Amino acid sequence: MNSSRWGKPPIDTKGNKPVDFGIDMPREVYLNSNWIAAVDAWDYCDGTLLAELISNHPIPIELRPVIADIVSGIRKQKPKAAAKLKIPAAHRMVFAGIYSEIRSGVLEDLKDRKTIHPSFEDLAYERKLDDGELRRHIEIRMKKYDKEIAGLAGISVPALRGLFNHFKRKINNYPKI
């Protein structure tokens, strides 16, 4: 993995300003997003973010059991999985959040007619397509988007989807991350 092309991890370990994963989430998840990303990085054998957060900030009460499991050795790192990473561990959750917001928050919402402007109907009319044709065009664009993002990250589309699902599980299962 060429981690130099990824740059510094986009996590504020000094001021603990929450990282914006770009999706709607409960307030407590947003406020502790740095910790979620840091624990995920630790899981994949990069403990630097977590060490910096612990040394600079109090551990959030709801995440103390997770940190206690790390300290006690109950929670184990994943060295085999870490060796296969193409995206640096410290960047995984932020990358997945940005991907998630564009895919779910824009493309899927448009396809599922959940947008206000432009509305699905306005877009179909403007492009002179019936609803089914427009839906197929959006689905094709979603597949192209997946390939493009996976290519930028140096991973396969199934790996991208796996990361996306992993990210969603972390957010949905909070605080059991």
N, C-alpha and C positions, 0 to 999 in steps of 0.2 A: 504494500500500500504506500502510495506517495502522500504522506500526511502533510508535507510542506505546502502542497497546493491548496489545502483546506484552511490554512492559517490558524490563528488563535481561536480557541473554542469560544462560541458566542454566548458565554455564560458570565454574568457579573458576580464573581465570588467575593469581591471587596464590598460593594454597596448592597449586594443581594437584591438588585432591581430584578423583578421577575422577567423571565424570558417569555416573549410572546410567541406561543406555539401557533398562533394564527387561527385558532378554532374556538368556538364557544365551549366554555368549560366552567364548572363551578368555581366560585371565587377562591376557595381554599386550595384548589388545584392550581389555579393561576398564581396565587401568592407563593406557592411552594414549587413552582415549575423548575427553578434552579436545582432544587434538591432532587426532584424526579430525574432530571437529566444527569445529575451527578451520581445518583445511585445506579442508574442504567450504565453509565460509563464505568463505574466500579465493577458492575457485573461482568463487563467485558475487559477487565484487567487494567483499567486506567483509573487509579484512585486519586489522581491529583485534584480534580475538581471537588470531590467529596472532602478531602483533607483540608483544602482551602476554606470551604464553607464551614466545616466543623471548627476550624481554628479562628474564624472571623465572626461567626454568628451562632446564636443558640439554636439547637436542633428543634424543629417544629414538634410540638407535643404528639401530633398524630403519626409522625414518622419515627418517633423514638423506638418503637418495637423493631422497625426495619433496621435502624442503625445498631440497635442492641444485637440483633441477629448477625450483623456483619462483624461487630467487635468480638462477639463470643465464638465466632467461627461456624455458627449454624448455617448461615447463608454463605454459599460458596461461589467463587468466581467461575467463569466459563472460559478457561484457557483455550480449549479446542475451537470453540466458536470465535473467540477473539482472534485467533491466528488466521481465520478466514475472512475477517472484516475487510471490506474495501472502503468503507466510510469510517473515519476515526471514531472511536467509542464516545469521545466527548462531543461529537457533532451529531450523533445518530438521532436523538430525540428532536432536536431543532430542525434538522433536515426533514424528518418524518412529519413534523408539524406543519412546515411550509407546504410540503407536498400535499398533505391532507387538506389544508385550507383551499388550495387551488382546485384539487380534484373534487372534494366533497362540497366545498362551499361555493364553487362556481359552476363547474361542468355538470356535476350530478344534479345540482339544484335546477339548472337550466333544463336538463333532460327530463327531470321529474316535475317540471312546471311549477317550481317553487319561487321563481324569480318575479320581481315586480318590474324592473326596468333593465334590459328590454324584456318584455313578457314573451313567453314561448310563442303565443299566437302572433304577436307583432313581428317577431323574427321570422316565423314561417311565412307570413304574408310578404314581408320585405324581400325574402329570398325566393318567393314564388314556389314554395314547397308545401306539400301536405304534411300533416303532423308526423306520420310514419317516416317520411323521407327526412325531415328535419331531425327526428330522433336518431335515425341511422347515421346522419352526418355528425351529430354530436358524439355518438358512440365511437365512430371512427376517429374523431378528434381526440377523444379520451385515450384511445389506444395509442395514438401517435404521441400524445403527451406523456403517457407512461414510458414508452420507448425512449423518448427524448430525455426525460429526467433520469431514467435508469442509466442511459448512456453517459450522461454528464457525471453521474456518481461512480461509473465504472462497475455497475452491478447489472444483473439480469432483471427482467420485468418480474418474474416470480419472487426474486429476492426483495425487490422494491415493495411488492404487495405484502410479503412477509413482515418487512419492517413497519409498514403502515398498520398491519393488524396488531403487531407487537405494541406499537405506540397507542393504538386505540384501547387495547387491553389495559395498559398502564393507566391511562386517563380514566377509563370506566371503573377500574378496580381500586382507585385511590381510596384510602391510604395503603392498601395492600399491594404495593408496587413490587 
